[in-house]
Amino acid sequence: MKMFLVFYAETSDENVLDAFKKAGFKAYTKMSGLMGEGEESEPKLGTHYWPGNNNALLLAVRDEKIQPLCELVRKLKVEHPRAGLRAFTFPLEEECV
C-alpha cells in the first residue's frame, strides 16, 4: 500500500474534493488551514500580505491506484493552475489490524 498526499490551495477545496469523489476516491483524511510556501504558487501564510491557507488530503490506497491518482492531479493542475497542487507518495504499512 501507499499513502498518497496532495496539497492544494484552500480556495480550490470544493473543486479538488469533487474531482476526487467523482473519480471514485471517497476515503480520505483532510487537513485544513495549513500554511507554507511552495515552488509553483504564492505563499499561503494566513497573513494580510500573504493571505490564504492550504489543505491536504491523505489517501491510503493500493499501489495500482497511484497512477490514476497522479493522472487526476495532472488534470486538476491544468484545470486549476492557481491551486498549487502538489502530490507525493510514500510506503504505508498497516500495523494494528
PADRENKOL-194868 format. One record per residue (C-alpha): residue number from 1; residue in three letters; chain; x, y, z. Coordinates in Angstrom, 3 decimals. Layout:
BEGIN
<pt seq="NUM" type="ALA" mol="A" X="X" Y="Y" Z="Z"/>
...
//
This chain:
BEGIN
<pt seq="1" type="MET" mol="A" X="0.000" Y="0.000" Z="0.000"/>
<pt seq="2" type="LYS" mol="A" X="0.922" Y="3.635" Z="-0.396"/>
<pt seq="3" type="MET" mol="A" X="-0.046" Y="6.899" Z="1.207"/>
<pt seq="4" type="PHE" mol="A" X="-0.992" Y="9.491" Z="-1.395"/>
<pt seq="5" type="LEU" mol="A" X="-0.620" Y="13.058" Z="-0.126"/>
<pt seq="6" type="VAL" mol="A" X="-1.816" Y="16.066" Z="-2.083"/>
<pt seq="7" type="PHE" mol="A" X="-1.521" Y="19.733" Z="-1.096"/>
<pt seq="8" type="TYR" mol="A" X="-3.629" Y="22.479" Z="-2.662"/>
<pt seq="9" type="ALA" mol="A" X="-4.941" Y="25.988" Z="-2.054"/>
<pt seq="10" type="GLU" mol="A" X="-7.886" Y="26.138" Z="0.321"/>
<pt seq="11" type="THR" mol="A" X="-9.820" Y="28.195" Z="-2.244"/>
<pt seq="12" type="SER" mol="A" X="-9.820" Y="25.137" Z="-4.549"/>
<pt seq="13" type="ASP" mol="A" X="-11.206" Y="22.775" Z="-1.911"/>
<pt seq="14" type="GLU" mol="A" X="-14.606" Y="22.182" Z="-3.476"/>
<pt seq="15" type="ASN" mol="A" X="-13.157" Y="21.543" Z="-6.941"/>
<pt seq="16" type="VAL" mol="A" X="-10.493" Y="19.158" Z="-5.649"/>
<pt seq="17" type="LEU" mol="A" X="-12.816" Y="17.170" Z="-3.377"/>
<pt seq="18" type="ASP" mol="A" X="-15.482" Y="16.894" Z="-6.079"/>
<pt seq="19" type="ALA" mol="A" X="-12.936" Y="15.619" Z="-8.599"/>
<pt seq="20" type="PHE" mol="A" X="-11.565" Y="13.004" Z="-6.201"/>
<pt seq="21" type="LYS" mol="A" X="-15.043" Y="11.782" Z="-5.266"/>
<pt seq="22" type="LYS" mol="A" X="-16.236" Y="11.644" Z="-8.892"/>
<pt seq="23" type="ALA" mol="A" X="-13.116" Y="9.589" Z="-9.727"/>
<pt seq="24" type="GLY" mol="A" X="-14.127" Y="7.096" Z="-7.035"/>
<pt seq="25" type="PHE" mol="A" X="-11.721" Y="8.163" Z="-4.282"/>
<pt seq="26" type="LYS" mol="A" X="-14.082" Y="8.765" Z="-1.392"/>
<pt seq="27" type="ALA" mol="A" X="-11.984" Y="7.619" Z="1.598"/>
<pt seq="28" type="TYR" mol="A" X="-9.563" Y="10.314" Z="2.720"/>
<pt seq="29" type="THR" mol="A" X="-8.336" Y="12.380" Z="5.622"/>
<pt seq="30" type="LYS" mol="A" X="-8.347" Y="16.144" Z="5.108"/>
<pt seq="31" type="MET" mol="A" X="-6.171" Y="18.649" Z="6.916"/>
<pt seq="32" type="SER" mol="A" X="-7.216" Y="22.294" Z="6.677"/>
<pt seq="33" type="GLY" mol="A" X="-5.641" Y="25.631" Z="7.494"/>
<pt seq="34" type="LEU" mol="A" X="-2.092" Y="24.661" Z="6.533"/>
<pt seq="35" type="MET" mol="A" X="0.436" Y="27.391" Z="5.854"/>
<pt seq="36" type="GLY" mol="A" X="3.528" Y="27.266" Z="3.708"/>
<pt seq="37" type="GLU" mol="A" X="5.448" Y="28.271" Z="0.641"/>
<pt seq="38" type="GLY" mol="A" X="5.705" Y="26.173" Z="-2.490"/>
<pt seq="39" type="GLU" mol="A" X="7.538" Y="26.206" Z="-5.780"/>
<pt seq="40" type="GLU" mol="A" X="4.505" Y="26.632" Z="-8.044"/>
<pt seq="41" type="SER" mol="A" X="2.314" Y="29.142" Z="-6.210"/>
<pt seq="42" type="GLU" mol="A" X="2.439" Y="32.184" Z="-3.991"/>
<pt seq="43" type="PRO" mol="A" X="2.947" Y="31.644" Z="-0.247"/>
<pt seq="44" type="LYS" mol="A" X="-0.154" Y="30.883" Z="1.799"/>
<pt seq="45" type="LEU" mol="A" X="0.714" Y="32.185" Z="5.254"/>
<pt seq="46" type="GLY" mol="A" X="-2.646" Y="33.402" Z="6.555"/>
<pt seq="47" type="THR" mol="A" X="-1.408" Y="36.987" Z="6.815"/>
<pt seq="48" type="HIS" mol="A" X="-2.565" Y="40.258" Z="5.299"/>
<pt seq="49" type="TYR" mol="A" X="0.470" Y="40.273" Z="2.991"/>
<pt seq="50" type="TRP" mol="A" X="0.306" Y="36.538" Z="2.125"/>
<pt seq="51" type="PRO" mol="A" X="-3.379" Y="35.617" Z="2.624"/>
<pt seq="52" type="GLY" mol="A" X="-4.900" Y="32.196" Z="2.369"/>
<pt seq="53" type="ASN" mol="A" X="-4.145" Y="28.712" Z="3.559"/>
<pt seq="54" type="ASN" mol="A" X="-3.598" Y="25.277" Z="2.070"/>
<pt seq="55" type="ASN" mol="A" X="-5.374" Y="21.992" Z="2.569"/>
<pt seq="56" type="ALA" mol="A" X="-4.015" Y="18.466" Z="2.287"/>
<pt seq="57" type="LEU" mol="A" X="-5.657" Y="15.153" Z="1.525"/>
<pt seq="58" type="LEU" mol="A" X="-4.210" Y="11.833" Z="2.646"/>
<pt seq="59" type="LEU" mol="A" X="-5.449" Y="8.690" Z="0.924"/>
<pt seq="60" type="ALA" mol="A" X="-4.331" Y="5.175" Z="1.844"/>
<pt seq="61" type="VAL" mol="A" X="-4.522" Y="3.238" Z="-1.424"/>
<pt seq="62" type="ARG" mol="A" X="-3.271" Y="0.096" Z="-3.097"/>
<pt seq="63" type="ASP" mol="A" X="-0.223" Y="0.518" Z="-5.314"/>
<pt seq="64" type="GLU" mol="A" X="-2.261" Y="0.156" Z="-8.519"/>
<pt seq="65" type="LYS" mol="A" X="-4.354" Y="3.218" Z="-7.576"/>
<pt seq="66" type="ILE" mol="A" X="-1.354" Y="5.583" Z="-7.570"/>
<pt seq="67" type="GLN" mol="A" X="-1.229" Y="6.049" Z="-11.350"/>
<pt seq="68" type="PRO" mol="A" X="-4.923" Y="7.025" Z="-11.638"/>
<pt seq="69" type="LEU" mol="A" X="-4.467" Y="9.448" Z="-8.733"/>
<pt seq="70" type="CYS" mol="A" X="-1.441" Y="11.033" Z="-10.421"/>
<pt seq="71" type="GLU" mol="A" X="-3.411" Y="11.413" Z="-13.647"/>
<pt seq="72" type="LEU" mol="A" X="-6.235" Y="13.066" Z="-11.713"/>
<pt seq="73" type="VAL" mol="A" X="-3.820" Y="15.551" Z="-10.103"/>
<pt seq="74" type="ARG" mol="A" X="-2.252" Y="16.351" Z="-13.506"/>
<pt seq="75" type="LYS" mol="A" X="-5.733" Y="17.036" Z="-14.902"/>
<pt seq="76" type="LEU" mol="A" X="-6.625" Y="19.258" Z="-11.936"/>
<pt seq="77" type="LYS" mol="A" X="-3.354" Y="21.196" Z="-12.304"/>
<pt seq="78" type="VAL" mol="A" X="-4.333" Y="22.081" Z="-15.874"/>
<pt seq="79" type="GLU" mol="A" X="-7.914" Y="22.977" Z="-14.943"/>
<pt seq="80" type="HIS" mol="A" X="-6.906" Y="24.951" Z="-11.809"/>
<pt seq="81" type="PRO" mol="A" X="-3.366" Y="26.296" Z="-12.344"/>
<pt seq="82" type="ARG" mol="A" X="-3.506" Y="28.634" Z="-9.324"/>
<pt seq="83" type="ALA" mol="A" X="-4.435" Y="25.843" Z="-6.905"/>
<pt seq="84" type="GLY" mol="A" X="-0.775" Y="24.982" Z="-6.311"/>
<pt seq="85" type="LEU" mol="A" X="-1.464" Y="21.239" Z="-6.436"/>
<pt seq="86" type="ARG" mol="A" X="1.453" Y="19.018" Z="-5.429"/>
<pt seq="87" type="ALA" mol="A" X="1.240" Y="15.274" Z="-4.834"/>
<pt seq="88" type="PHE" mol="A" X="3.551" Y="12.831" Z="-3.081"/>
<pt seq="89" type="THR" mol="A" X="3.511" Y="9.139" Z="-2.230"/>
<pt seq="90" type="PHE" mol="A" X="5.267" Y="7.111" Z="0.416"/>
<pt seq="91" type="PRO" mol="A" X="5.142" Y="3.493" Z="1.574"/>
<pt seq="92" type="LEU" mol="A" X="2.421" Y="2.566" Z="4.018"/>
<pt seq="93" type="GLU" mol="A" X="2.083" Y="-0.410" Z="6.334"/>
<pt seq="94" type="GLU" mol="A" X="-0.998" Y="-1.087" Z="8.392"/>
<pt seq="95" type="GLU" mol="A" X="0.187" Y="-2.140" Z="11.842"/>
<pt seq="96" type="CYS" mol="A" X="-2.801" Y="-2.596" Z="14.139"/>
<pt seq="97" type="VAL" mol="A" X="-5.367" Y="-4.555" Z="12.167"/>
//
